[in-house]
Amino acid sequence: MREHACYKSAGISVRIATKTLVSGAEMECQQEGEQYPKTKRKRPSGAQYRKRRKEEEERRRREAILKYLESSSTANEVPSTSSSGDAVCSEPLDEMTHRSAASLSADGNMRLTTDSTLPVFSVAAETSSPVLPVEVKTDGPCAAGAADWPSYLGDTVRTVIVGRGPYQWQQEDYSKMKRKKPSGAQYRKRRKEEEERRKREAILKYLVSSSTADEVPSTSSSGALVCSGEQHFSWNILDEASEISSSAFPVEMETDELCPADPADWPSPLTDTVRTELVLRGPYQVPPDFVFPKRDGARSCQHLYFFRTLKNCEKVKRNWLIYSYKNNSLFCFCCKLFSTKTIHLVNGGLTDWKNATTLLNSHDRSPDHLRHLASWKEFELRLKAAEAVDKQEMTVLDDEKRWRAVLARLIAIVQSLAVRNMALRGDMEKLYCPSNGNFLKEVELLAQFDPIMKDHVHRVKSEYSHLSYLGKHIQNELIECIGAKVVATMVQEIKQSKYFSLILGCTPDVNHTEHLSVLIRIVTLGEDPQVKEHFMGFLETDEFTGQSLATLILQRLEDWQISFDDCRGQSYDNGANMRGKRQGVQATLLQKNPRALFVPCGAHTLSLVVADAAKSSNDAMGFFGVLQKLYSLFSASTHRWAILAKHVTITLKMWSETRWENRVEALKPLRYEVSGVREALLEVRSQTKDPVMKVEAQFLAEEVGSFRFLLCTVIWYDILNEIQHVSKVLQSETMQVSVAVNLLNQAEVALQSYRATGFVAAQSSAKDLCEEMNVEEVLTQKGLRSTDRLSSYESPDEPVHDALKNLEVNFFNMVVDSTIAVLKERFQTLGDVENKFGILSNFQSLPHQDLIEQAEVLGHALSCGGQSDLDGRELAQELQDLPDLPSQTFTALELLKFIQAKHFSEIYPNLWVALRIALTLPVTVASVECFSKSKLIKTYLRSTMCQERLSSLAVMSINPEVVGCISCDDVIEDMVGGCQR
């Protein structure tokens, strides 16, 4: 500072000052050179160690200041190095050095650190040299190459590496691998540039470390050394300092990255900052077209090393495996971050290409690797939780975008009408006509508020443009394109999920034409796994034999390019052509793929259970006949229906022919408002003048008021109420086989309990109803049934003279016993499937040997022709190694979500596959029975609709969530590609 003050006042030549600076730099270099003698080093003493440590701290401090000077890029702040290579000083050194550590760390260029492996400087009042309590901020604290990571990874380095993940190599990174030897001119040019760079760095170091300078020089864009005053001197003056050797300055500038890309260049040990940066960056994925260099022999790294082949031939990518182009070796990303052991995949890298496959497979199953892999995934999830994604909206400007905007609005109108099952066309096809249909009405409504559609309608009305895109042919094209895009989206999701199940059902339309409904059930593989059932459309066929239906569905799967070998389940109704054991659809498909397990529809089977129970007793069938007569009497006349509504709040409902569990709704008025129904019948009898109706009302009033009818009502209501609850739950889209079997077991236990005490409870309830209607609690004996004897030695049936006992034996016991027996018989197939996959729900309570046996049974069930989806013994081991679950009653879906959330699919691959297959199995075909949608779309007035239009509209109506996800731009591109306009 004293020299510079003299220069300012006297105007002495700058050349002398520069020589002084260079001489000072030479003295500094000589002092540094004395610390490293050429003789054999001895163990330093305590004083020498402290001296060297102090000098090392001073050197790091100077490097930090120098890096800070070069990293600054704004005027009137700290010095930096310009693009031209000149030093520019825009702030006095004493002001910069007295800046507080908090202000420097808040700049964004420097930050404080607490890691022991990184330098931390503190302000010392007794020193006059500038001290910065900061570390220069770079993009990464350690090298990207695993081979260059520090041997001991600190928490900061490990945090940074896990945060950025294994480095993802780019194609330009590999251009550095094949380096050619520079020519002599290139070598001399590079050497000259390196000497010039080191010369400038040495002088800048000296200026920064000097305590006598007033200001710190910096480089300007003109290439001159500039101070904060008006003095300028050229870098040409430094030519006189050419005698300074570049080796005298052992300081090398750091790169902007916190950690290099190559794992061989990562520092060791890794700090938390470096580890976080590496995890955020992620492991680098080698491009598929990259050619690995060969070693002395003929062997080299192969792309197949980056994939692990499972038992089912499904390839799972080894995301943890990274390649070092520097060492031509492989590293384990997660073990490099967290492991302290000395293995090839952590330290030097794996280069044994001959045994690479065996070594990598062994490393896959290593407990240490699995533990480090879980730590990496957990760390990565925590780091990504704070990230946010911003969305931008695009504006429509030119004419092409205007047409795209118009088509996008038309597509949105078609989607809105199709999802709501509304007709598009009307009697006329002109705008602003009373009966032009819903499509044109939506266009008119949108034109009132949207400027783009308003301009388009104005052009059409004024005949400025002959293209309107509002006609019936465009509507059909839009419907076809949207339906095809929805199907393509679902097909892509099915392929990504790999495993699927088929659900088929026949649906009649208004023209009494049978359509085969196709539905595919999958399990998505996202962050939150979901069970989805995609309706793929209607298939029209003339033959409904098992062979023809199986051929039709296989042909359609081939058209969609979906492999039937990945089908793991099939579910149909209980028709003979569907579930036949010899010529049914399920038998034909099982011959082609034995792993496509057949699961009968639980809702249909439960309905047949009740139907079989009702047929077992004459009293049961007669009861429902009386119930149907009641509904027919009141529903045939509005006057009689008004009389019924005056006495009851729950109206009578027509009972279903096939869905027996829904008949509980028809029983509710008789169970809870039977007195009102009887009063309505008596009023109809007194007001009607039709003798037939009078007699029928009288008969029904007496029957409803009888103790026998009331007792049957209570019994049937209790049985159907229990069945209805199970049936409704079974029809859920996400229903699982294990949950369904548990529900059926609970229903069986409830029926057995009702068998013991239900008849007595029903008598009590029936007596209460009799008291409410003020009728006698008398059970009359009806005529006994006689049975012909088959042989002379057989004695006739002994009649039961007690009417109540007779009703209990011939009605209550027969109905309940038949329900329990048929329930076990018809659900035997579902129980067999559950026995194979039961290990996934009760593995926590199984002994070790039973666990292994059930795992092998499941593995055998999922094996065919030498191919297997999983390994049974590995599955048993994975179930034993599974960490403690948050709940002991995890379902298969909850367990799969837990594995996906923790990113444990690489650690437990067999369990991951088994859960996906178990969730893919359907329990009911309720979703595929599109009776309501078919009747809403193809009505009487729309009965001429073709098959393609019906199928496309049904796909959009039944899959509204997929329709909302497709892009209008993609639909427009498909439309333009299919028909050039």
Secondary structure, 3 states (H helix, E strand, C coil): CHHHHHHHHHCCCHHHHHHHHHHHHHHHHHHHHCCCCCCCCCCCCHHHHHHHHHHHHHHHHHHHHHHHHHHCCCCCCCCEECCCCCEECCCCHHHHHCCCHHHHHCCCCEECCCCCCCCCCCCCCCCCCCCCCCEECCCCCCCCCHHHCECCCCHHHHHHHHHHCCCCCCHHHHCCCCCCCCCHHHHHHHHHHHHHHHHHHHHHHHHHHCCCCCCCCEECCCCEEECCCCCEEEHHHHHHHCCCCHHHCCCCCCCCCCCCCCHHHCCECCEHHHHHHHHHHCCCCCCCCCCCCECCCCCECCHHHHEEECCCCCEEECCCEEEECCCCEEEEHHHHHHCCCCCCCCCCCECCHHHHHHHHHHHHCCHHHHHHHHHHHHHHHHHHCCCCCCCCCCCCCCHHHHHHHHHHHHHHHHHHHHHCCCCCCCCCCCCCCCCCHHHHHHHHHHHCCCHHHHHHHHHHHCCCCCCCCCCHHHHHHHHHHHHHHHHHHHHHHHHHHCCEEEEEEEEECCCCCEEEEEEEEEECCCCCCCEEEEEEEEEECCCCCHHHHHHHHHHHHHHCCCCHHHEEEEECCCCHHHHCCCCCHHHHHHHHCCCCEECCCHHHHHHHHHHHHHHCCHHHHHHHHHHHHHHHHHHCCHHHHHHHHHHCCCCCCCCCCCCHHHHHHHHHHHHHCHHHHHHHHHHHHHHCCCHHHHHHHHHHHHHHCCHHHHHHHHHHHHHHHHHHHHHHHHCCCCCCHHHHHHHHHHHHHHHHHHHHHHHHHHHHHHHHHHHHHCCCCCCCCCCCCCCCCCCCCCCCCCCCCCHHHHHHHHHHHHHHHHHHHHHHHHCHHHHHHHHHHCHHHHHHHCCHHHHHHHHHHHHHHCEECCEECCCHHHHHHHHHHCCCCCCCCCCHHHHHHHHHHHCCCCCCHHHHHHHHHHHHCCCCCCCCCCHHHHHHHCCCCCCCCCHHHHHHHHHHHHCHHHHCCCCHHHHHHHHHHHCCC
